């Protein structure tokens, strides 16, 4: 178990490191609903790991980068909540970069399929609104994106 204070440190560190809003990390955590030590098997022969439900397709890349076996990478992602959140924020940043938008990054965190991604994006934004992390989806836009000086 991780204390709320330690969880907050993990979230804010990951948000700052990968330049993603901490509110989005919290929204994804809420929607994913994963737990420390958890593995959930998918119908496509992959599995999701830990609090941010990191898909096992990332294991080869992470293992190479960290210089460890894929099993060791999986253990770290499964059992260390800060590493799990950090990897989730790294994936989110990659997806934001690929799509060119935070909304696209949120959608593609879950699926590159437009329909599935859009539904996921709506769930994350709804979770953020429920916990008063944003009032409207426009709160996720920068002032320039909202047409403000």
C-alpha positions in Angstrom: 0.0 0.0 0.0 1.1 3.5 -0.7 0.2 6.6 1.4 -1.8 9.4 -0.2 1.2 11.7 0.4 3.6 9.3 -1.4 1.1 8.8 -4.2 0.9 12.6 -4.7 4.7 12.8 -4.9 4.8 10.1 -7.5 2.0 11.7 -9.6 3.6 15.2 -9.4 7.1 13.9 -10.2 5.8 12.0 -13.2 3.7 15.0 -14.4 6.7 17.3 -14.1 9.1 14.8 -15.7 7.0 14.1 -18.7 5.2 17.5 -18.9 1.7 16.2 -18.6 -1.1 17.5 -16.3 -1.2 15.7 -13.0 -5.0 15.9 -13.2 -4.9 13.7 -16.4 -2.7 11.2 -14.6 -5.3 11.1 -11.8 -8.1 10.7 -14.3 -6.4 7.8 -16.0 -5.6 6.2 -12.6 -9.3 6.5 -11.8 -10.6 5.0 -15.1 -8.0 2.2 -15.2 -8.7 1.2 -11.6 -5.6 -0.9 -11.3 -3.9 -1.9 -8.1 -0.3 -2.4 -7.0 0.6 -6.0 -7.8 -2.3 -6.5 -10.2 -2.1 -8.1 -13.7 -5.2 -8.3 -15.9 -5.2 -10.5 -18.9 -6.7 -9.2 -22.2 -8.3 -11.1 -25.0 -5.5 -10.2 -27.4 -2.8 -12.2 -25.6 -1.5 -9.1 -23.8 -1.9 -8.1 -20.1 -2.2 -4.9 -18.2 0.0 -4.2 -15.2 -0.5 -2.2 -12.0 -2.4 1.0 -11.1 -2.2 2.6 -14.6 -2.7 -0.8 -16.3 0.4 -0.6 -18.4 0.1 -2.9 -21.4 2.6 -5.7 -21.7 3.5 -4.6 -25.2 5.7 -1.9 -23.6 7.8 -4.5 -21.7 10.4 -5.2 -24.5 11.2 -1.6 -25.0 11.3 -0.8 -21.3 13.5 -3.8 -20.5 16.0 -2.8 -23.2 16.0 0.8 -21.9 16.5 -0.2 -18.3 18.9 -3.0 -19.2 16.9 -5.7 -17.4 14.9 -8.8 -18.4 11.3 -8.3 -19.5 10.3 -10.2 -16.3 12.2 -7.8 -14.1 10.6 -4.8 -16.0 7.2 -6.4 -15.4 7.9 -6.9 -11.7 8.9 -3.2 -11.3 5.9 -1.9 -13.2 3.6 -4.3 -11.3 4.9 -3.8 -7.8 6.3 -0.2 -7.6 3.5 2.3 -7.9 5.9 5.2 -8.6 7.5 3.4 -11.5 4.0 2.4 -12.8 2.8 6.0 -12.7 6.1 7.2 -14.3 5.7 4.7 -17.1 2.1 5.7 -17.6 3.1 9.4 -17.8 5.8 8.5 -20.3 3.3 6.6 -22.5 0.9 9.5 -22.2 3.6 12.0 -23.3 4.5 9.7 -26.3 0.8 9.6 -27.3 0.4 13.4 -26.9 3.5 13.8 -29.1 2.2 11.3 -31.7 -1.2 12.9 -32.0 -0.3 16.5 -31.4 -2.8 17.1 -28.7 -3.5 16.2 -25.1 -7.0 15.0 -26.0 -5.5 12.7 -28.7 -2.9 11.5 -26.2 -5.6 10.6 -23.7 -7.6 8.7 -26.3 -4.5 6.8 -27.6 -3.3 5.9 -24.1 -6.1 3.4 -24.3 -6.5 2.6 -28.0 -5.4 3.9 -31.4 -8.9 2.9 -32.6 -10.8 6.2 -32.9 -14.1 4.9 -31.5 -12.5 3.1 -28.5 -10.1 6.0 -27.9 -12.8 8.6 -27.9 -14.9 6.7 -25.4 -11.9 6.3 -23.1 -11.1 10.0 -23.4 -14.7 10.8 -22.4 -14.4 8.5 -19.3 -11.1 10.2 -18.3 -12.6 13.7 -18.6 -15.7 12.6 -16.7 -13.6 11.2 -13.9 -11.6 14.5 -13.8 -14.9 16.5 -13.6 -16.3 14.2 -10.9 -13.3 14.9 -8.7 -13.3 18.6 -9.6 -9.9 18.4 -11.3 -11.4 20.3 -14.3 -14.7 22.1 -14.7 -15.0 21.6 -18.5 -13.0 19.8 -21.1 -11.7 23.2 -22.2 -9.8 23.5 -18.9 -7.3 21.0 -20.4 -6.5 23.4 -23.2 -3.7 26.0 -22.9 -4.7 29.7 -22.9 -3.5 30.0 -26.5 -5.6 27.0 -27.5 -8.6 28.7 -25.9 -7.9 31.9 -27.8 -6.7 33.8 -24.8 -3.7 36.1 -24.9 
